[in-house]
Amino acid sequence: MLKTQSYARRWTRATVAISACLILLSTSCTERPKPAPPPQIIYVYPPAVYTQLCEKTPFTGTTFGDAVVALQVAQNELDVCASRIEGLIKWQREKTGKTQ
């Protein structure tokens, strides 16, 4: 009975050793995975016509008539500036696909 126990122990040790060698050999042959490339940031800028500064004409008049003319000029400047902002909003919606 001692011989069979001795053979059983040797057999167990041999199978463990062989299994460990096979595991080490199988993992050493595999290729290492390549890391994913870092993401690239792509900047998309709006058209230059929409990013121009709005004009501000200073008031230089002295009469009520000059004030009315300056008010009309300021309203025209605000309309131009508002159209640029509307253009920016429309451009952003087209680029992002948002409907609001």
Residue, then its C-alpha position, 0 to 999 in steps of 0.5 A: m500500500l505504501k508503493t501505491q501511495s508513493y506513486a499517487r503522490r509522484w503522479t500528482r506532483a508530475t501532473v501539477a508540474i506539467s500543467a504549470c509548464l504548459i500554462l507558462l508556455s502557452t502564455s509566453c507565445t501569445e502576442r501582446p495587444k497593441p494599445a489603442p491610439p489616443p483620441q484625436i480632437i478635431y476642432v470645427y470653427p464656425p464661418a468667420v462671417y458669424t464671429q466678427l465683432c458687432e459695431k458700436t457707433p458712438f453718439t456724437g450729436t447734440t440735438f434731438g434729430d441727431a439722437v433719432v438718427a443715432l437710434q436708427v444707426a444703433q438699431n441697424e447695428l443690432d439687427v446685423c449683430a442679431s443676424r450673426i448670432e442667428g447664423l451661429i445658432k443655425w450653424q451649430r444646429e446643423k453641425t450637432g443635429k439638434t433641433q432646438 
